[in-house]
Amino acid sequence: MTGSIEQGISQTHGNTHILHFLVRFPRSMDAVWPCLATPEGLTSWCTPVDTLEPRLGGEVDLRDFGSGQITAWDVDRVAEYTVDGGRIRFHLERDGERGAALRFTHEFQGEAETEQRWRARFERLIEVLDDGSGKGPSA
């Protein structure tokens, strides 16, 4: 069984764009969390990570989005990275008996990101989790 990506929602307020996604996984929160909150996990599906100090106020440098701070951190549930490229928030919650749901928000200025780019990233995340290694799809 594989995950699902519900239709993204895109909003614009002046020059600020906000993307929302709900992604469901047939995996536990414990299995999904490392993909959202560790350098190896994020690199496997989203972007190379140069720095990630896993704590509130910790430094973060996400190569495709910029550097900044961790502005929300609730272990196994919420990771929010506020970087040059905006604010990226991963909110993980239980979905049924064994699944997990990711409520994702990306707030940014300009036209750098699109719904299609994030959908492609989430498809890679589903592949990473389906692979079971947490280190990315087999080459």
N, CA, C and O atoms as a GROMACS GRO file, in nm:
protein
  556
    1MET      N    1   0.084  -0.118   0.000
    1MET     CA    2   0.000   0.000   0.000
    1MET      C    3   0.088   0.124   0.000
    1MET      O    4   0.192   0.128   0.067
    2THR      N    5   0.048   0.222  -0.074
    2THR     CA    6   0.127   0.344  -0.088
    2THR      C    7   0.051   0.463  -0.032
    2THR      O    8  -0.068   0.454  -0.001
    3GLY      N    9   0.120   0.575  -0.018
    3GLY     CA   10   0.059   0.696   0.036
    3GLY      C   11  -0.025   0.768  -0.068
    3GLY      O   12  -0.035   0.725  -0.183
    4SER      N   13  -0.085   0.878  -0.026
    4SER     CA   14  -0.165   0.959  -0.117
    4SER      C   15  -0.142   1.106  -0.090
    4SER      O   16  -0.117   1.148   0.024
    5ILE      N   17  -0.150   1.185  -0.197
    5ILE     CA   18  -0.133   1.329  -0.188
    5ILE      C   19  -0.266   1.391  -0.227
    5ILE      O   20  -0.310   1.378  -0.341
    6GLU      N   21  -0.330   1.460  -0.132
    6GLU     CA   22  -0.456   1.526  -0.164
    6GLU      C   23  -0.427   1.654  -0.241
    6GLU      O   24  -0.316   1.706  -0.237
    7GLN      N   25  -0.527   1.704  -0.309
    7GLN     CA   26  -0.512   1.825  -0.389
    7GLN      C   27  -0.452   1.936  -0.306
    7GLN      O   28  -0.501   1.966  -0.197
    8GLY      N   29  -0.348   1.999  -0.356
    8GLY     CA   30  -0.286   2.112  -0.288
    8GLY      C   31  -0.374   2.235  -0.296
    8GLY      O   32  -0.457   2.249  -0.386
    9ILE      N   33  -0.354   2.324  -0.201
    9ILE     CA   34  -0.427   2.451  -0.200
    9ILE      C   35  -0.323   2.561  -0.208
    9ILE      O   36  -0.225   2.560  -0.132
   10SER      N   37  -0.342   2.655  -0.298
   10SER     CA   38  -0.250   2.766  -0.316
   10SER      C   39  -0.325   2.896  -0.290
   10SER      O   40  -0.433   2.918  -0.345
   11GLN      N   41  -0.266   2.980  -0.206
   11GLN     CA   42  -0.326   3.110  -0.176
   11GLN      C   43  -0.221   3.217  -0.201
   11GLN      O   44  -0.101   3.192  -0.189
   12THR      N   45  -0.266   3.336  -0.237
   12THR     CA   46  -0.176   3.449  -0.255
   12THR      C   47  -0.232   3.569  -0.180
   12THR      O   48  -0.349   3.604  -0.194
   13HIS      N   49  -0.144   3.630  -0.100
   13HIS     CA   50  -0.179   3.752  -0.027
   13HIS      C   51  -0.070   3.854  -0.059
   13HIS      O   52   0.038   3.850   0.000
   14GLY      N   53  -0.098   3.945  -0.152
   14GLY     CA   54   0.005   4.038  -0.197
   14GLY      C   55   0.114   3.961  -0.268
   14GLY      O   56   0.087   3.891  -0.367
   15ASN      N   57   0.237   3.972  -0.219
   15ASN     CA   58   0.350   3.899  -0.278
   15ASN      C   59   0.381   3.771  -0.202
   15ASN      O   60   0.480   3.703  -0.231
   16THR      N   61   0.297   3.737  -0.104
   16THR     CA   62   0.318   3.616  -0.024
   16THR      C   63   0.230   3.503  -0.077
   16THR      O   64   0.109   3.519  -0.093
   17HIS      N   65   0.293   3.390  -0.104
   17HIS     CA   66   0.222   3.271  -0.152
   17HIS      C   67   0.224   3.167  -0.041
   17HIS      O   68   0.323   3.152   0.031
   18ILE      N   69   0.115   3.095  -0.028
   18ILE     CA   70   0.104   2.990   0.073
   18ILE      C   71   0.052   2.865   0.005
   18ILE      O   72  -0.055   2.866  -0.056
   19LEU      N   73   0.128   2.756   0.016
   19LEU     CA   74   0.087   2.625  -0.035
   19LEU      C   75   0.054   2.535   0.082
   19LEU      O   76   0.126   2.533   0.182
   20HIS      N   77  -0.054   2.460   0.070
   20HIS     CA   78  -0.094   2.361   0.171
   20HIS      C   79  -0.112   2.226   0.103
   20HIS      O   80  -0.168   2.218  -0.006
   21PHE      N   81  -0.066   2.122   0.168
   21PHE     CA   82  -0.089   1.985   0.122
   21PHE      C   83  -0.125   1.899   0.241
   21PHE      O   84  -0.084   1.926   0.354
   22LEU      N   85  -0.201   1.795   0.215
   22LEU     CA   86  -0.225   1.688   0.310
   22LEU      C   87  -0.177   1.560   0.243
   22LEU      O   88  -0.227   1.521   0.138
   23VAL      N   89  -0.078   1.497   0.306
   23VAL     CA   90  -0.020   1.375   0.251
   23VAL      C   91  -0.043   1.264   0.353
   23VAL      O   92  -0.010   1.279   0.471
   24ARG      N   93  -0.099   1.152   0.307
   24ARG     CA   94  -0.127   1.038   0.395
   24ARG      C   95  -0.031   0.924   0.365
   24ARG      O   96   0.000   0.895   0.250
   25PHE      N   97   0.015   0.859   0.473
   25PHE     CA   98   0.109   0.749   0.462
   25PHE      C   99   0.057   0.627   0.536
   25PHE      O  100   0.000   0.642   0.644
   26PRO      N  101   0.075   0.508   0.481
   26PRO     CA  102   0.039   0.386   0.554
   26PRO      C  103   0.155   0.344   0.645
   26PRO      O  104   0.182   0.224   0.660
   27ARG      N  105   0.219   0.440   0.704
   27ARG     CA  106   0.333   0.419   0.794
   27ARG      C  107   0.307   0.494   0.923
   27ARG      O  108   0.228   0.588   0.926
   28SER      N  109   0.372   0.451   1.030
   28SER     CA  110   0.356   0.517   1.160
   28SER      C  111   0.424   0.654   1.158
   28SER      O  112   0.510   0.681   1.074
   29MET      N  113   0.386   0.738   1.252
   29MET     CA  114   0.451   0.867   1.267
   29MET      C  115   0.601   0.848   1.292
   29MET      O  116   0.683   0.926   1.243
   30ASP      N  117   0.636   0.746   1.369
   30ASP     CA  118   0.777   0.718   1.398
   30ASP      C  119   0.857   0.690   1.271
   30ASP      O  120   0.975   0.723   1.263
   31ALA      N  121   0.794   0.629   1.172
   31ALA     CA  122   0.862   0.599   1.046
   31ALA      C  123   0.876   0.723   0.959
   31ALA      O  124   0.974   0.736   0.885
   32VAL      N  125   0.778   0.814   0.965
   32VAL     CA  126   0.777   0.932   0.879
   32VAL      C  127   0.864   1.045   0.936
   32VAL      O  128   0.931   1.115   0.860
   33TRP      N  129   0.863   1.063   1.067
   33TRP     CA  130   0.931   1.176   1.131
   33TRP      C  131   1.076   1.195   1.086
   33TRP      O  132   1.114   1.308   1.055
   34PRO      N  133   1.160   1.091   1.082
   34PRO     CA  134   1.299   1.113   1.041
   34PRO      C  135   1.313   1.172   0.901
   34PRO      O  136   1.413   1.238   0.872
   35CYS      N  137   1.217   1.149   0.814
   35CYS     CA  138   1.222   1.205   0.679
   35CYS      C  139   1.197   1.356   0.678
   35CYS      O  140   1.230   1.424   0.581
   36LEU      N  141   1.139   1.407   0.786
   36LEU     CA  142   1.104   1.549   0.795
   36LEU      C  143   1.199   1.627   0.884
   36LEU      O  144   1.204   1.750   0.877
   37ALA      N  145   1.275   1.555   0.968
   37ALA     CA  146   1.346   1.624   1.075
   37ALA      C  147   1.491   1.582   1.092
   37ALA      O  148   1.551   1.610   1.196
   38THR      N  149   1.548   1.517   0.992
   38THR     CA  150   1.690   1.483   0.997
   38THR      C  151   1.755   1.522   0.864
   38THR      O  152   1.688   1.524   0.761
   39PRO      N  153   1.883   1.554   0.867
   39PRO     CA  154   1.949   1.589   0.740
   39PRO      C  155   1.940   1.476   0.638
   39PRO      O  156   1.913   1.502   0.520
   40GLU      N  157   1.962   1.353   0.680
   40GLU     CA  158   1.957   1.239   0.586
   40GLU      C  159   1.816   1.221   0.531
   40GLU      O  160   1.798   1.196   0.412
   41GLY      N  161   1.717   1.235   0.618
   41GLY     CA  162   1.579   1.217   0.574
   41GLY      C  163   1.536   1.322   0.474
   41GLY      O  164   1.480   1.289   0.369
   42LEU      N  165   1.560   1.450   0.505
   42LEU     CA  166   1.522   1.557   0.412
   42LEU      C  167   1.598   1.548   0.281
   42LEU      O  168   1.541   1.573   0.174
   43THR      N  169   1.726   1.513   0.288
   43THR     CA  170   1.807   1.501   0.166
   43THR      C  171   1.753   1.390   0.076
   43THR      O  172   1.764   1.399  -0.046
   44SER      N  173   1.696   1.285   0.135
   44SER     CA  174   1.650   1.170   0.057
   44SER      C  175   1.533   1.201  -0.036
   44SER      O  176   1.510   1.129  -0.132
   45TRP      N  177   1.457   1.309  -0.008
   45TRP     CA  178   1.339   1.335  -0.089
   45TRP      C  179   1.315   1.482  -0.121
   45TRP      O  180   1.242   1.514  -0.215
   46CYS      N  181   1.375   1.574  -0.044
   46CYS     CA  182   1.337   1.714  -0.058
   46CYS      C  183   1.450   1.803  -0.108
   46CYS      O  184   1.442   1.859  -0.217
   47THR      N  185   1.554   1.816  -0.029
   47THR     CA  186   1.665   1.905  -0.062
   47THR      C  187   1.788   1.867   0.020
   47THR      O  188   1.773   1.818   0.132
   48PRO      N  189   1.907   1.887  -0.032
   48PRO     CA  190   2.026   1.865   0.049
   48PRO      C  191   2.025   1.957   0.171
   48PRO      O  192   1.983   2.073   0.162
   49VAL      N  193   2.070   1.905   0.283
   49VAL     CA  194   2.072   1.979   0.409
   49VAL      C  195   2.218   1.998   0.450
   49VAL      O  196   2.292   1.902   0.467
   50ASP      N  197   2.257   2.125   0.466
   50ASP     CA  198   2.393   2.154   0.508
   50ASP      C  199   2.403   2.165   0.661
   50ASP      O  200   2.505   2.128   0.719
   51THR      N  201   2.298   2.215   0.725
   51THR     CA  202   2.294   2.229   0.871
   51THR      C  203   2.152   2.204   0.919
   51THR      O  204   2.057   2.251   0.858
   52LEU      N  205   2.139   2.128   1.027
   52LEU     CA  206   2.010   2.112   1.093
   52LEU      C  207   2.036   2.079   1.239
   52LEU      O  208   2.079   1.968   1.271
   53GLU      N  209   2.010   2.176   1.327
   53GLU     CA  210   2.022   2.156   1.471
   53GLU      C  211   1.882   2.128   1.523
   53GLU      O  212   1.802   2.220   1.536
   54PRO      N  213   1.851   2.001   1.555
   54PRO     CA  214   1.714   1.959   1.584
   54PRO      C  215   1.661   2.005   1.720
   54PRO      O  216   1.650   1.927   1.814
   55ARG      N  217   1.630   2.135   1.726
   55ARG     CA  218   1.574   2.194   1.847
   55ARG      C  219   1.515   2.330   1.812
   55ARG      O  220   1.552   2.390   1.711
   56LEU      N  221   1.424   2.378   1.894
   56LEU     CA  222   1.367   2.510   1.876
   56LEU      C  223   1.480   2.613   1.880
   56LEU      O  224   1.560   2.613   1.974
   57GLY      N  225   1.487   2.699   1.780
   57GLY     CA  226   1.591   2.800   1.773
   57GLY      C  227   1.718   2.753   1.706
   57GLY      O  228   1.811   2.831   1.686
   58GLY      N  229   1.725   2.624   1.672
   58GLY     CA  230   1.843   2.569   1.608
   58GLY      C  231   1.862   2.624   1.468
   58GLY      O  232   1.767   2.669   1.404
   59GLU      N  233   1.986   2.620   1.421
   59GLU     CA  234   2.016   2.666   1.286
   59GLU      C  235   1.975   2.560   1.184
   59GLU      O  236   1.979   2.440   1.211
   60VAL      N  237   1.936   2.609   1.067
   60VAL     CA  238   1.903   2.519   0.957
   60VAL      C  239   1.949   2.581   0.827
   60VAL      O  240   1.937   2.702   0.806
   61ASP      N  241   2.003   2.498   0.739
   61ASP     CA  242   2.042   2.543   0.606
   61ASP      C  243   1.996   2.436   0.507
   61ASP      O  244   2.056   2.330   0.496
   62LEU      N  245   1.887   2.468   0.437
   62LEU     CA  246   1.828   2.380   0.337
   62LEU      C  247   1.871   2.434   0.201
   62LEU      O  248   1.827   2.542   0.161
   63ARG      N  249   1.953   2.362   0.132
   63ARG     CA  250   2.021   2.414   0.013
   63ARG      C  251   1.927   2.481  -0.088
   63ARG      O  252   1.961   2.586  -0.141
   64ASP      N  253   1.811   2.422  -0.116
   64ASP     CA  254   1.720   2.479  -0.215
   64ASP      C  255   1.632   2.592  -0.162
   64ASP      O  256   1.562   2.657  -0.239
   65PHE      N  257   1.635   2.614  -0.030
   65PHE     CA  258   1.544   2.713   0.030
   65PHE      C  259   1.615   2.823   0.107
   65PHE      O  260   1.557   2.929   0.129
   66GLY      N  261   1.738   2.801   0.149
   66GLY     CA  262   1.813   2.901   0.223
   66GLY      C  263   1.839   2.859   0.366
   66GLY      O  264   1.810   2.747   0.406
   67SER      N  265   1.895   2.953   0.440
   67SER     CA  266   1.931   2.925   0.579
   67SER      C  267   1.846   3.009   0.672
   67SER      O  268   1.789   3.111   0.632
   68GLY      N  269   1.838   2.964   0.797
   68GLY     CA  270   1.759   3.035   0.896
   68GLY      C  271   1.754   2.957   1.026
   68GLY      O  272   1.855   2.901   1.069
   69GLN      N  273   1.636   2.955   1.087
   69GLN     CA  274   1.618   2.891   1.217
   69GLN      C  275   1.501   2.795   1.219
   69GLN      O  276   1.410   2.803   1.136
   70ILE      N  277   1.505   2.706   1.316
   70ILE     CA  278   1.391   2.620   1.344
   70ILE      C  279   1.299   2.700   1.435
   70ILE      O  280   1.336   2.734   1.547
   71THR      N  281   1.179   2.732   1.386
   71THR     CA  282   1.087   2.820   1.458
   71THR      C  283   0.973   2.745   1.526
   71THR      O  284   0.894   2.806   1.597
   72ALA      N  285   0.963   2.615   1.505
   72ALA     CA  286   0.871   2.529   1.580
   72ALA      C  287   0.932   2.390   1.581
   72ALA      O  288   0.980   2.342   1.479
   73TRP      N  289   0.930   2.326   1.697
   73TRP     CA  290   0.989   2.192   1.709
   73TRP      C  291   0.917   2.118   1.820
   73TRP      O  292   0.935   2.149   1.938
   74ASP      N  293   0.838   2.022   1.783
   74ASP     CA  294   0.769   1.933   1.877
   74ASP      C  295   0.804   1.793   1.829
   74ASP      O  296   0.746   1.743   1.732
   75VAL      N  297   0.898   1.729   1.897
   75VAL     CA  298   0.954   1.602   1.851
   75VAL      C  299   0.844   1.504   1.812
   75VAL      O  300   0.748   1.484   1.887
   76ASP      N  301   0.860   1.445   1.697
   76ASP     CA  302   0.769   1.347   1.638
   76ASP      C  303   0.639   1.407   1.586
   76ASP      O  304   0.551   1.334   1.542
   77ARG      N  305   0.625   1.541   1.591
   77ARG     CA  306   0.499   1.601   1.546
   77ARG      C  307   0.516   1.722   1.455
   77ARG      O  308   0.457   1.726   1.347
   78VAL      N  309   0.596   1.821   1.496
   78VAL     CA  310   0.604   1.948   1.423
   78VAL      C  311   0.750   1.989   1.403
   78VAL      O  312   0.829   1.993   1.497
   79ALA      N  313   0.784   2.019   1.278
   79ALA     CA  314   0.912   2.080   1.244
   79ALA      C  315   0.882   2.197   1.152
   79ALA      O  316   0.820   2.180   1.046
   80GLU      N  317   0.925   2.315   1.191
   80GLU     CA  318   0.903   2.434   1.109
   80GLU      C  319   1.038   2.503   1.089
   80GLU      O  320   1.109   2.535   1.184
   81TYR      N  321   1.069   2.526   0.962
   81TYR     CA  322   1.195   2.588   0.924
   81TYR      C  323   1.166   2.723   0.860
   81TYR      O  324   1.101   2.730   0.756
   82THR      N  325   1.214   2.831   0.923
   82THR     CA  326   1.198   2.964   0.867
   82THR      C  327   1.332   3.004   0.809
   82THR      O  328   1.429   3.026   0.881
   83VAL      N  329   1.336   3.011   0.677
   83VAL     CA  330   1.462   3.032   0.603
   83VAL      C  331   1.445   3.149   0.508
   83VAL      O  332   1.337   3.207   0.495
   84ASP      N  333   1.555   3.184   0.440
   84ASP     CA  334   1.552   3.294   0.342
   84ASP      C  335   1.436   3.276   0.244
   84ASP      O  336   1.372   3.374   0.205
   85GLY      N  337   1.410   3.153   0.206
   85GLY     CA  338   1.306   3.124   0.108
   85GLY      C  339   1.166   3.114   0.167
   85GLY      O  340   1.075   3.070   0.097
   86GLY      N  341   1.146   3.153   0.292
   86GLY     CA  342   1.012   3.152   0.353
   86GLY      C  343   1.002   3.061   0.472
   86GLY      O  344   1.101   3.035   0.542
   87ARG      N  345   0.882   3.011   0.496
   87ARG     CA  346   0.854   2.925   0.611
   87ARG      C  347   0.802   2.792   0.561
   87ARG      O  348   0.706   2.787   0.483
   88ILE      N  349   0.864   2.684   0.606
   88ILE     CA  350   0.824   2.548   0.568
   88ILE      C  351   0.784   2.475   0.695
   88ILE      O  352   0.865   2.461   0.788
   89ARG      N  353   0.659   2.429   0.700
   89ARG     CA  354   0.608   2.365   0.823
   89ARG      C  355   0.557   2.225   0.791
   89ARG      O  356   0.475   2.206   0.701
   90PHE      N  357   0.607   2.127   0.867
   90PHE     CA  358   0.562   1.989   0.860
   90PHE      C  359   0.490   1.959   0.990
   90PHE      O  360   0.551   1.965   1.097
   91HIS      N  361   0.362   1.926   0.984
   91HIS     CA  362   0.284   1.891   1.102
   91HIS      C  363   0.233   1.748   1.082
   91HIS      O  364   0.149   1.722   0.997
   92LEU      N  365   0.286   1.658   1.162
   92LEU     CA  366   0.256   1.516   1.149
   92LEU      C  367   0.154   1.476   1.255
   92LEU      O  368   0.164   1.516   1.371
   93GLU      N  369   0.056   1.396   1.214
   93GLU     CA  370  -0.044   1.347   1.310
   93GLU      C  371  -0.083   1.204   1.275
   93GLU      O  372  -0.063   1.158   1.163
   94ARG      N  373  -0.137   1.136   1.373
   94ARG     CA  374  -0.182   0.999   1.351
   94ARG      C  375  -0.300   0.999   1.255
   94ARG      O  376  -0.384   1.089   1.258
   95ASP      N  377  -0.305   0.897   1.170
   95ASP     CA  378  -0.413   0.882   1.072
   95ASP      C  379  -0.463   0.739   1.079
   95ASP      O  380  -0.405   0.650   1.017
   96GLY      N  381  -0.568   0.717   1.154
   96GLY     CA  382  -0.620   0.581   1.171
   96GLY      C  383  -0.533   0.502   1.268
   96GLY      O  384  -0.458   0.559   1.347
   97GLU      N  385  -0.544   0.371   1.259
   97GLU     CA  386  -0.472   0.282   1.352
   97GLU      C  387  -0.321   0.283   1.332
   97GLU      O  388  -0.246   0.286   1.429
   98ARG      N  389  -0.277   0.280   1.206
   98ARG     CA  390  -0.135   0.263   1.180
   98ARG      C  391  -0.074   0.367   1.088
   98ARG      O  392   0.046   0.365   1.062
   99GLY      N  393  -0.154   0.458   1.039
   99GLY     CA  394  -0.103   0.554   0.942
   99GLY      C  395  -0.063   0.687   1.002
   99GLY      O  396  -0.081   0.711   1.122
  100ALA      N  397  -0.009   0.772   0.917
  100ALA     CA  398   0.029   0.908   0.955
  100ALA      C  399  -0.018   1.003   0.846
  100ALA      O  400  -0.021   0.968   0.728
  101ALA      N  401  -0.054   1.122   0.887
  101ALA     CA  402  -0.092   1.227   0.793
  101ALA      C  403  -0.001   1.347   0.815
  101ALA      O  404   0.027   1.387   0.928
  102LEU      N  405   0.045   1.402   0.705
  102LEU     CA  406   0.132   1.519   0.709
  102LEU      C  407   0.053   1.639   0.659
  102LEU      O  408   0.005   1.641   0.546
  103ARG      N  409   0.041   1.740   0.745
  103ARG     CA  410  -0.018   1.867   0.704
  103ARG      C  411   0.099   1.961   0.679
  103ARG      O  412   0.173   1.997   0.770
  104PHE      N  413   0.112   2.000   0.554
  104PHE     CA  414   0.228   2.075   0.509
  104PHE      C  415   0.189   2.216   0.469
  104PHE      O  416   0.085   2.237   0.406
  105THR      N  417   0.271   2.314   0.507
  105THR     CA  418   0.252   2.453   0.466
  105THR      C  419   0.385   2.510   0.421
  105THR      O  420   0.486   2.492   0.489
  106HIS      N  421   0.386   2.578   0.308
  106HIS     CA  422   0.504   2.653   0.264
  106HIS      C  423   0.458   2.794   0.231
  106HIS      O  424   0.377   2.816   0.141
  107GLU      N  425   0.512   2.889   0.306
  107GLU     CA  426   0.483   3.030   0.286
  107GLU      C  427   0.609   3.095   0.230
  107GLU      O  428   0.716   3.082   0.289
  108PHE      N  429   0.597   3.165   0.118
  108PHE     CA  430   0.716   3.221   0.053
  108PHE      C  431   0.679   3.344  -0.028
  108PHE      O  432   0.563   3.368  -0.058
  109GLN      N  433   0.782   3.420  -0.063
  109GLN     CA  434   0.767   3.539  -0.147
  109GLN      C  435   0.808   3.504  -0.290
  109GLN      O  436   0.892   3.417  -0.310
  110GLY      N  437   0.750   3.571  -0.387
  110GLY     CA  438   0.790   3.552  -0.525
  110GLY      C  439   0.729   3.428  -0.587
  110GLY      O  440   0.626   3.378  -0.541
  111GLU      N  441   0.793   3.379  -0.692
  111GLU     CA  442   0.738   3.268  -0.771
  111GLU      C  443   0.828   3.144  -0.769
  111GLU      O  444   0.817   3.059  -0.857
  112ALA      N  445   0.916   3.134  -0.670
  112ALA     CA  446   1.018   3.029  -0.670
  112ALA      C  447   0.961   2.888  -0.662
  112ALA      O  448   1.017   2.795  -0.722
  113GLU      N  449   0.854   2.869  -0.591
  113GLU     CA  450   0.800   2.734  -0.570
  113GLU      C  451   0.663   2.720  -0.635
  113GLU      O  452   0.592   2.818  -0.656
  114THR      N  453   0.629   2.596  -0.665
  114THR     CA  454   0.499   2.570  -0.725
  114THR      C  455   0.436   2.447  -0.660
  114THR      O  456   0.504   2.365  -0.598
  115GLU      N  457   0.307   2.436  -0.678
  115GLU     CA  458   0.235   2.320  -0.629
  115GLU      C  459   0.290   2.193  -0.695
  115GLU      O  460   0.303   2.090  -0.629
  116GLN      N  461   0.323   2.200  -0.824
  116GLN     CA  462   0.374   2.083  -0.896
  116GLN      C  463   0.508   2.036  -0.839
  116GLN      O  464   0.533   1.916  -0.828
  117ARG      N  465   0.596   2.132  -0.804
  117ARG     CA  466   0.725   2.094  -0.746
  117ARG      C  467   0.708   2.021  -0.614
  117ARG      O  468   0.774   1.920  -0.589
  118TRP      N  469   0.620   2.074  -0.530
  118TRP     CA  470   0.599   2.007  -0.401
  118TRP      C  471   0.532   1.872  -0.420
  118TRP      O  472   0.566   1.776  -0.351
  119ARG      N  473   0.439   1.862  -0.513
  119ARG     CA  474   0.376   1.732  -0.540
  119ARG      C  475   0.483   1.630  -0.581
  119ARG      O  476   0.479   1.516  -0.535
  120ALA      N  477   0.577   1.669  -0.666
  120ALA     CA  478   0.684   1.579  -0.708
  120ALA      C  479   0.771   1.539  -0.588
  120ALA      O  480   0.812   1.424  -0.576
  121ARG      N  481   0.798   1.635  -0.500
  121ARG     CA  482   0.876   1.602  -0.379
  121ARG      C  483   0.801   1.501  -0.293
  121ARG      O  484   0.861   1.405  -0.244
  122PHE      N  485   0.672   1.523  -0.273
  122PHE     CA  486   0.595   1.430  -0.190
  122PHE      C  487   0.585   1.292  -0.255
  122PHE      O  488   0.581   1.191  -0.185
  123GLU      N  489   0.581   1.287  -0.386
  123GLU     CA  490   0.585   1.156  -0.453
  123GLU      C  491   0.716   1.084  -0.423
  123GLU      O  492   0.718   0.963  -0.402
  124ARG      N  493   0.828   1.160  -0.419
  124ARG     CA  494   0.956   1.100  -0.382
  124ARG      C  495   0.955   1.055  -0.236
  124ARG      O  496   1.009   0.949  -0.204
  125LEU      N  497   0.893   1.133  -0.149
  125LEU     CA  498   0.884   1.094  -0.008
  125LEU      C  499   0.807   0.963   0.007
  125LEU      O  500   0.848   0.876   0.084
  126ILE      N  501   0.698   0.949  -0.065
  126ILE     CA  502   0.622   0.824  -0.061
  126ILE      C  503   0.709   0.709  -0.107
  126ILE      O  504   0.705   0.601  -0.048
  127GLU      N  505   0.789   0.729  -0.213
  127GLU     CA  506   0.880   0.625  -0.261
  127GLU      C  507   0.983   0.589  -0.154
  127GLU      O  508   1.012   0.471  -0.132
  128VAL      N  509   1.038   0.690  -0.088
  128VAL     CA  510   1.137   0.667   0.017
  128VAL      C  511   1.076   0.580   0.128
  128VAL      O  512   1.139   0.486   0.175
  129LEU      N  513   0.955   0.613   0.168
  129LEU     CA  514   0.891   0.537   0.275
  129LEU      C  515   0.850   0.398   0.229
  129LEU      O  516   0.856   0.302   0.307
  130ASP      N  517   0.809   0.386   0.102
  130ASP     CA  518   0.776   0.253   0.048
  130ASP      C  519   0.899   0.164   0.039
  130ASP      O  520   0.891   0.042   0.057
  131ASP      N  521   1.014   0.227   0.011
  131ASP     CA  522   1.140   0.154   0.002
  131ASP      C  523   1.175   0.094   0.139
  131ASP      O  524   1.236  -0.012   0.148
  132GLY      N  525   1.136   0.164   0.246
  132GLY     CA  526   1.158   0.112   0.380
  132GLY      C  527   1.293   0.143   0.440
  132GLY      O  528   1.313   0.122   0.560
  133SER      N  529   1.386   0.191   0.360
  133SER     CA  530   1.519   0.217   0.416
  133SER      C  531   1.530   0.355   0.478
  133SER      O  532   1.618   0.379   0.561
  134GLY      N  533   1.440   0.447   0.439
  134GLY     CA  534   1.451   0.583   0.488
  134GLY      C  535   1.564   0.660   0.423
  134GLY      O  536   1.589   0.775   0.458
  135LYS      N  537   1.634   0.598   0.329
  135LYS     CA  538   1.747   0.663   0.266
  135LYS      C  539   1.725   0.687   0.118
  135LYS      O  540   1.818   0.722   0.045
  136GLY      N  541   1.604   0.669   0.074
  136GLY     CA  542   1.574   0.699  -0.066
  136GLY      C  543   1.544   0.575  -0.146
  136GLY      O  544   1.573   0.463  -0.104
  137PRO      N  545   1.484   0.595  -0.264
  137PRO     CA  546   1.451   0.484  -0.349
  137PRO      C  547   1.579   0.414  -0.398
  137PRO      O  548   1.686   0.475  -0.407
  138SER      N  549   1.567   0.290  -0.428
  138SER     CA  550   1.682   0.214  -0.481
  138SER      C  551   1.723   0.270  -0.615
  138SER      O  552   1.639   0.309  -0.697
  139ALA      N  553   1.854   0.272  -0.637
  139ALA     CA  554   1.903   0.327  -0.764
  139ALA      C  555   1.903   0.219  -0.871
  139ALA      O  556   1.941   0.245  -0.985
   0.00000   0.00000   0.00000
